[in-house]
Amino acid sequence: MSKPNRQMNLNAFLMNVGHHEAAWRHPHTEPQNITDIHYFKKLAQIAEAAKFDSLFLADGLAVSQNIKHGAYIGLEPFTLLSALAAVTEHIGLIGTVSTTYNEPFHLARKFASLDHISKGRAGWNIVTSGSEYEARNFSKNGHLEHSKRYERAREFLEVVTGLWDSWEDDAIVSDKQAGIFADDTKVRELNHAGETFHVQGPLNISRSPQGYPVLVQAGSSEDGREFAARHAEAIFTAQQTLEEAQQFYADVKSRAARYGRNPDQLKILPGICAVLGATESEAKEKEAYLNELTVPAYGLNQLSNMLKIDLFQYPLDGPLPALPGVNEINGNKSRYQLVADLAQRENLTIRQLIHRLAGGRGHRTFAGTAVQVADQLEEWFQTGASDGFNVMPPYLPGGLEEFAEQVVPELQRRGLFRTEYDSATLRGHFGLDRPANRYASAGVSL
């Protein structure tokens, strides 16, 4: 149950022109601006004015195979977040970077740089990538097997955090008179020699304001839950029902406790794609309008890729065919299972399933008034299903503006969300501890 005076965390998940797959066709969106920094500056400042904890950029390393009908290209997260750091002051800046197709040293340096540039507002969404198309862009014949990707991710994170610890907080002396820039006894080589990586270090940038950028994770498979329970400080997750969310919340929090962690130091943020209206009927009309803009061929392609079965040969208004078992899936196992369960539980046709997924790709969607949305969020927050939410506007900028202007004030009125920022860093917003430097705390010296 909820603790007294506990407040929820809100993250604004900015997906180009919005999360609904047909958002780019909406008359109030601007798909021509998805590589325009001024467009993202406006979105970031809307979220910051509403006192969101953070904004989040997803990322992939391949062009969608259905680019004809979907506006899913975009700016590289490090570059964009660094630019947004210069035009915001408080909001956290979380970017997705893959452990499968990067090197630890590069990533550690870039995130430390972003944390310095933003004065302590950086966060890393740790992903292992999920598609064969990405593998082919990195000289690979095939995508790593699911469990192997997580093995690599664990070692990757070990190296990255070691590099972040390679400088103690007070290593830079800058003593001009003595001619000493840094105390070299407080700068250490990592000398990591593992199964996949061999990295000497130290990092060529000093320890950043937060020590580590906030570590975020988005997987809900068995491997993903174990990885999150051991390492993550925030989880972006997808659940369709309150019961599923409560089960996930209790499971991951208990796993964190088994690793000796304080469960309160792990924030669980389910996704919510809310379509708002002055009345419930107006909201549902807006949702129906968005669904009418969907291109069936796009939805079929997306669903076929997700379920690993060619759905083009089946009638749109018929049921799903028999699906492969989750053990046969080498992509996103948790999302596959969620979609399969949703279709079965609600007895959805293929067309109905496409529409249900159009707004959030498996995340919870809800059409209603601001009060109804706030009621839903409060119920999940107060009954052990979440620590806050990953807000996924169906279209941008309008969907974010509506949430900021209607839902946020309602949550504030209920005492569930801040009215002003009371911290300077993303760790502060989330109520997370600053990690101790492993070498300094252990008294290690060269």
N, C-alpha and C positions, 0 to 999 in steps of 0.2 A: 504494500500500500504506500501512498505518497507520504513523504516527510513534511512536517509543518514548514510553511514559508518557502517551500521548494518552487523554483521557477523553471520553466521549460527553456530549452535552447532551440533556436530557429536558424536553419541554414537555407540560403537562397540558391537553388540549383539552376544556374543559367545555361540553357540549352539553345543556342542560336536564336531562333524566333519563337521558341516555346517547345513544350514537351509533347503536345499533340502532334501526331505524325503529319497532319494536314495544316498545321499552324502557318506554314509558309504561304498557303493559299488564302488565308483569312484577310479580309480587306483592311484590317488595322495592324498588320505586321509589315515589316520592311526587310524581306529576304536579301535585297541588294546591299544591306548594311552589315551583314554578318562578318565582314572583315574590316569594319570601320570602328576605330578605337572610340570615337565620340559616342557611338551607339552603346558600347559596353560601359563607358564612363557614366552615361545616364542611368543604366540599369544598376550599376554599383552604388551610385549616389541615392537612388530610390531605396535600395535595401538598407543602406547606412542610415538614412533619415528615419527609417522605421525601427532602427536599433537591432537589426538582425545580428546574430553572432558572427556570421561568416557568409561568404559566397563561395560557390564551388563550380569548377569547370571540369566536365568529363573530357575524355580524350580517347581516340582510337588511332591506330597506326596503319590504317588502310582505308581506301575509298569504299563506301558502301557499294555492293554489287547491284544495288537498285537506285543508283544516283539519278536516273531519269526522273523519278517521282519523289525523291526525298532530299531535303536541304540539310544534309548532315556532313558538311565540311566545315572547317573553321580554323581559327588562329591557334598557334601552339601555346599551351598554357603558361610556361615560364615567361615567355615574351609578353603575353597579354597581362598576366598578373603583376609583373614588374611595372608595367605602364599604369595599371589601376592603383598600385600602391602609391603612386605620386599624386593621385587625385582623390584619395580617401584618407581618413585619419584613424578610424577605429575598427572598421569591419575586418574580420579575418579573411584570408585569401588562400583557398584550398585548391590545389591542382592535382590532376590524375597523372601518374607516371608509372609505366610498366616496369616490373622487375625482370621480365622475360627478355626484353629487347633493349636493355640499357646496361651500362656499367656502373657499379657502385660509386666509384670516385667522381665521375661526372655528376651523378645525381646528388651526391652529398654536397658537392661544391655549389651546384645551382640552387639547391634549397637553402643552404646557409646564406647564399647571396640574397635570395628573396627575403629571408628573415631579417637580414641586416637592412635591406632597402626599405622594408615595411616597418621597421622598428619592432619586430616581434609579432607579426600577424600571419605568418606562413603556416600552411598545413599541407601534408602529403597524403593523397588518397592512393594507397598501395594496391595495385592490381597486377594480376599475372597474365593478362591478355587472354582472349578467348577464341580467336579465329585463325583459320588456316591462311586467310588472305594476309594477315599481318606477318605470319611466318615467311611468306614468299617475298615480302619486302625487305627481309633481313638475311637473305642468302640461305634460308632453311628450306629443306624439302618438305617438312611437315611440322605441325605444331607439337610442342612438348606435351606429353601425357599429363593429365590433370594433377596427380599427386607429385610428379616430378617438378611441375611448375611451382608448387608450394614448397618443395624442398629447396629449390633454387631461391625462392623468395625469402625463406628463413635465413639462409646464409647471406643473401644480398643485404637484408636488414641488419644482420650482425655486423657486416663490414661498414655499412653506412653509419650506424650509430657509433661504432668504434672510431671512425674518422671524425665525426662531430665531437667526440671526446678527446681528440688528439691535441687540442689546445685547451688549457685551463682558462677559466674566465679572466684571470688577472695576468695572463702570460705576456701581454703587450705592456711594456714599461714606458716606452717613448721618453727615455731620459736623454735629452739632447746634450747636456753637459758631460755626462759620462760616456756618451756614444753607444748606449745600449738601447736597441729598439725592443727586443723581446728577451724574456728570461727563458733561455733554452732548456732549463731543467723542467719547464712546465709545457714543453712542446714535445710530443712523443710519437715515435714511429708505431704503427699498428702491427706490422709484420704478420698479417693474416695469411695463413696457408691452409686452404680448405679444399673441399672436393671440387668446387667450381671456380673459386676465385683465389688469386694470390695477389695481395695488395700490401705494399710497404707503408705508404703514408709518410709523414702526417699530411693532413689536408692543407692546402695552400690558401686558407682563409681562416681567420680567427673564429672562436666559438661565438655562436649567434645569440641574440638577446634571449630567446626562449630555451637555450641549450639544445633542444631538438625542436624542429617544427612539429606541430601536433600530428600524430600518426593516425590516419583514418584508413578504414578498410571497408569493403563493400561485399564480400562474399558470404553466403549463408549455407554453403555446402558443409559437409563434415570437416573437410580440410580447412575451409574458410572459417568455420566457427572456432576451431582449435587455434588457428593462426591469430584470429582476432582476440580470443580470450587471453592469449599469452602476450600479445604485442600491441594491439590497437588501443587507442584512447577515445576513438569515436567510431561508430559503425553506421554506414548508410545501408539500410536494409529494406526489403520489400515484403510486406505481408498484406493479405487481403482481408483478414478478419481479426477481430479483437482477440479471439481465443488463440489464433496462430501467433499473433504478436506477443501475447502474454507468455506463451510457451517458449518462443525464441528468446525473449528478454530473460526469463528465469534460467534458461539453459546456459546462455552465454555468460550471464553474471555469475552463475555457480561455477562454471569452468574457470573464470578469472580468479575466483576465490581459491580454487584448488591449486592455482599457480602462485598463491601467496599474494595476490593483488587485492587492493581495495576495490570492490565492485563499483563504488561511486566514482572511481577514476576511469571508468569506461562508459561513455555516453552513447546510448542507442537511439538512433534517429530514423524511424520509418519514413518512407516517402509518401507524400500526399499531393495529388494533383486535384485542386479544387476549382470547379467552375462556379463562379459566383453570380447571383442575381438578386434583384430587390425582393423577389418572391421565389419560392421553390420552383414554380412552374416556369418562370422566366429563366432560371438557371438551367433547367432541363431542356428548354428550347435552345439555349446557347450551346449546350452540350450536343444536342441532336444536330444543330447546324454544323458544328465542327466535324461530327461523324459523317455528315453528308458530303463533306469536302474530301474525304479519304478516297484514294485511288485503290480500288480492289487489288490490282496487280501488285501494288507496293505492299499492302498488308499481307497478301499471300506469300510474297517473297520473304518478308520479315518472319512470318510465322513458320514457313518452311525451313528457313535457316535455324530458327530457334528449336524446332521440334525434330530436325534432321529427317524430314520426310517431305516428298514433293506433293504439295497440296493442290497444285494446279489441275490435277486430273480428277479432282473430286468436286461435287457441286457446292457452291458457296452457301446454299441454304440447307445443306445436309450436315450430318454429324461428322466429327473427326473420325478418321480411320484408326485402326489399332496403332498404338505408338510403341517405339522401342523402349526398352527398360532404361532407367536412369544410369545404370552401370555402363551402358553403351555410349553415353554422351561424354565427349572430350572437351566440350565448351563450358558454358555456364550451367552447371548441374542444378544449382538451387533455383535458378529462374526457369529452367526446363520443368522441374517438378512443380513449381508454383503454377505455371500455365496449364500443365496437364491436370492438376488437381482442380483448378478453377473451372476448366471445361467440363470435367466430369461432375463436379459438385452442382453446377448450375445447369447442366444438360444443354450446353450452348452449341449452336450451329457454328460453322466456320466463320460466316459473316458476323455473327454476334460476338464471337471471340475476338475477331479483328477489331471490332468497335470497342470492346472492353479493354483491349490492350493499347488502343490508339493514343490514349491520353497519358499513359505512364509506363508502357512496356512491362507491365506486371505489377507496378506500384499501385497502391489504392487510389481510386478516383472517386470523387464525390461531387455532386451538383446540388447546390442549395444556397440558402442565405448565409450571410456572415455569421449570424447567431447559430445557425445549424452547424456550420463548419466548426465554429469555436466549441460547440457542444461535443462534437465528435473528438476533437483534439483533446479537450479536457478529460473526457472519459478515458481515452487511451493513456493519457499522462497520469491520471490519478489512480488507475487500476493496474499498475505494474506492466504496461505494454510499451512504454517509451520514456525517454528522458527529454524528448523534444521531437522536432520533425524536420525532414528534408523537404522543403517547400518547392514544388515543381509546377510553376505556372504553365497553364495549357498553351497560352500564347503570350508574346512579349512585344512591347512593354506592358500592354494593358492588363494582363493577368497578374503581373507583379504589383502594379499600381493598385489594383482592386484589393489584393490581399493586404498590402501595406496600409491602405486607407480604411479598410473595413474590418478585416479579421484581427489585425494587430491591436487596434484600439479596444476591441471587445475582450481580447485576452488580457490586455493591461487593466481594463476595468475590473476584471475578475481577480487581479493580483497574480496572474500566471506568467507575466512577461515584463521585463524591465521597461521603464520609461526613459531611462538615461543610461549611457555606458558608465560603468563604475570601475573599469579596468582598461589597461592600455594594450594588452596582448590577447591573442586568441586563447592562450592557456588560461588567462584570467577570465575571459568571457565564459569558457566552459568549466571553470572551477577545477582546473587540472594543475597538479604539482609540476614544478620545474624539475627536470631530471638532474640528479647529481652527476658530476663527472666521475666516471668509474675509476679513473686513475688517481685523481686528486683525493677521492674519498678513501682509496686504498693505500694512499701514501706511496705510490709507485714512483720511482725515479729511473732515469737512464743509467 
